Amino acid sequence: MRSALKFWILFAISAVMFFTPISSAESVGLGADKVIHFFLFASLAVFGYRAYAHRRFYLFPSLFFYTLVSEYIQGRYVPFRSFDGYDIVADTVGLFAGIVFIKIRNKSR
């Protein structure tokens, strides 16, 4: 499967997860929600870089902007959801982890 397709599938999954009004997702606890955010954005960074390496200077700021906008929309417009700054932190750390993974992998090649 091509990296661009994987990227857009992950992006669509994230949009469904972030914008579905599910009250049980808020009460998962134990940081499981943050782990999901971390790995989702790390994966978006990796597959986005593979698919759009020539546009990487736009990709990562766009993904960071997506974290901010998604949390704002959740807090303002999605029933049973709330703004959570720690989700933004988990998303951002995931993006940076994805970038580090890419850099390490490129050096080993």
C-alpha positions as CSV (number, residue, x, y, z in Angstrom):
1,M,0.0,0.0,0.0
2,R,1.4,3.4,-0.9
3,S,2.5,5.8,1.8
4,A,0.1,8.5,0.7
5,L,-2.9,6.2,1.0
6,K,-1.7,5.1,4.4
7,F,-1.3,8.7,5.5
8,W,-4.8,9.7,4.3
9,I,-6.4,6.6,5.9
10,L,-4.7,7.4,9.2
11,F,-5.8,11.1,8.8
12,A,-9.4,10.0,8.2
13,I,-9.3,7.6,11.2
14,S,-8.0,10.4,13.4
15,A,-10.7,12.8,12.2
16,V,-13.4,10.2,13.0
17,M,-11.8,9.5,16.4
18,F,-11.5,13.2,17.3
19,F,-14.9,14.4,16.1
20,T,-17.2,11.6,17.1
21,P,-19.2,12.6,20.2
22,I,-18.4,9.6,22.4
23,S,-18.5,10.3,26.1
24,S,-16.7,7.1,27.1
25,A,-13.5,8.2,25.3
26,E,-13.1,11.0,27.8
27,S,-13.1,8.7,30.8
28,V,-10.6,6.1,29.6
29,G,-8.0,7.2,32.2
30,L,-4.5,6.0,32.9
31,G,-3.2,8.0,29.9
32,A,-4.4,5.5,27.3
33,D,-5.9,8.4,25.3
34,K,-2.5,10.1,25.3
35,V,-0.7,7.0,24.1
36,I,-3.2,6.8,21.2
37,H,-2.6,10.4,20.3
38,F,1.2,9.9,20.5
39,F,1.3,6.9,18.2
40,L,-1.3,8.3,15.8
41,F,0.7,11.5,15.2
42,A,4.0,9.6,15.1
43,S,2.5,7.5,12.3
44,L,1.1,10.5,10.5
45,A,4.6,12.1,10.6
46,V,6.3,8.9,9.2
47,F,3.8,8.2,6.5
48,G,3.3,11.8,5.6
49,Y,7.1,12.2,5.3
50,R,7.3,9.1,3.1
51,A,4.5,10.3,0.8
52,Y,5.3,14.0,0.8
53,A,9.0,14.3,1.5
54,H,9.2,17.1,-1.1
55,R,6.7,19.1,0.9
56,R,7.8,18.2,4.4
57,F,8.3,21.9,5.3
58,Y,4.5,22.3,4.9
59,L,3.6,18.8,6.3
60,F,4.8,19.1,9.9
61,P,3.4,22.6,10.5
62,S,0.2,21.5,9.0
63,L,0.0,18.5,11.3
64,F,0.7,20.7,14.3
65,F,-2.0,23.1,13.2
66,Y,-4.3,20.1,12.9
67,T,-3.6,19.2,16.6
68,L,-4.6,22.7,17.6
69,V,-7.7,22.9,15.5
70,S,-8.9,19.5,16.4
71,E,-8.7,20.2,20.1
72,Y,-10.5,23.6,19.6
73,I,-13.3,22.0,17.6
74,Q,-13.7,19.2,20.3
75,G,-13.9,21.8,23.0
76,R,-16.2,24.1,21.3
77,Y,-18.5,22.1,18.9
78,V,-18.4,18.3,19.6
79,P,-20.9,17.1,22.3
80,F,-19.4,15.2,25.2
81,R,-15.9,16.2,24.2
82,S,-13.6,18.8,25.7
83,F,-10.5,20.7,25.0
84,D,-7.4,19.0,26.5
85,G,-4.0,20.7,26.3
86,Y,-2.3,17.4,27.2
87,D,-3.7,15.9,23.9
88,I,-1.8,18.7,22.1
89,V,1.3,17.8,24.0
90,A,0.9,14.1,23.2
91,D,0.3,14.9,19.5
92,T,3.3,17.2,19.3
93,V,5.6,14.7,21.1
94,G,4.3,12.1,18.7
95,L,5.1,14.3,15.7
96,F,8.7,14.9,17.0
97,A,9.1,11.2,17.7
98,G,8.1,10.4,14.1
99,I,10.6,13.0,12.8
100,V,13.3,11.4,15.0
101,F,12.4,8.0,13.7
102,I,12.7,9.2,10.1
103,K,16.1,10.8,10.8
104,I,17.5,7.7,12.5
105,R,16.1,5.5,9.7
106,N,17.6,7.7,7.0
107,K,21.0,7.7,8.7
108,S,21.1,3.9,8.9
109,R,20.4,3.5,5.2
